[in-house]
Amino acid sequence: MSNSYFYFALAVGVALGAWGSYMAERRNRSKNLGFLLGFLFGVIGIIIIMLLGSKKNQDFSEGQKN
């Protein structure tokens, strides 16, 4: 087996990681988490990011209200 397969798999992993990072950022999630899910799990990681949905932004500038 040649090194070209390794480089191709690495390139695909990085591309899916970048896509996962982009999708996670659009959903207010951690870009690092998105990259890791995309890089390590590929298309399944992308699907997981899609299923997580958006994270709501919380504004703590006014303090917590009871």
C-alpha positions as MATLAB code, in Angstrom:
seq = 'MSNSYFYFALAVGVALGAWGSYMAERRNRSKNLGFLLGFLFGVIGIIIIMLLGSKKNQDFSEGQKN';
ca = [
       0.000    0.000    0.000;
       1.372    3.374   -0.941;
       1.517    6.609    0.974;
      -0.974    8.202   -1.402;
      -3.880    6.459    0.366;
      -2.726    7.864    3.714;
      -2.486   11.401    2.321;
      -5.889   11.087    0.644;
      -7.516    9.857    3.888;
      -5.835   12.671    5.824;
      -7.062   15.261    3.315;
     -10.622   13.916    3.496;
     -10.467   13.960    7.302;
      -9.266   17.558    7.371;
     -11.944   18.604    4.866;
     -14.704   16.963    6.904;
     -13.244   18.491   10.054;
     -13.331   21.945    8.489;
     -16.920   21.405    7.374;
     -17.851   20.249   10.870;
     -16.161   23.296   12.382;
     -18.091   25.603   10.053;
     -21.410   23.934   10.831;
     -20.761   23.979   14.586;
     -19.937   27.681   14.494;
     -23.178   28.449   12.664;
     -25.063   26.592   15.414;
     -23.283   28.492   18.244;
     -21.301   25.404   19.245;
     -17.577   24.984   19.783;
     -15.573   25.003   16.547;
     -13.077   22.583   18.097;
     -15.823   20.086   18.893;
     -17.129   20.372   15.345;
     -13.684   19.792   13.882;
     -13.033   16.750   16.060;
     -16.392   15.180   15.281;
     -15.920   15.758   11.550;
     -12.302   14.597   11.499;
     -12.691   11.493   13.671;
     -16.161   10.280   12.625;
     -16.488   11.700    9.112;
     -19.993   11.929    7.713;
     -21.447   10.450   10.912;
     -19.836   13.310   12.864;
     -21.418   15.835   10.484;
     -24.809   14.206   11.047;
     -24.279   14.389   14.821;
     -23.580   18.122   14.559;
     -26.742   18.570   12.502;
     -28.794   16.666   15.069;
     -27.431   18.671   18.005;
     -29.239   21.765   16.803;
     -28.529   25.335   17.789;
     -27.318   26.381   21.180;
     -29.126   29.387   22.610;
     -27.051   32.433   23.531;
     -27.486   33.425   27.145;
     -27.146   37.032   28.180;
     -25.879   37.321   31.752;
     -25.272   41.069   31.616;
     -28.458   41.795   33.614;
     -27.856   39.000   36.110;
     -29.986   35.973   36.705;
     -33.660   36.471   37.256;
     -35.507   34.176   39.642;
];
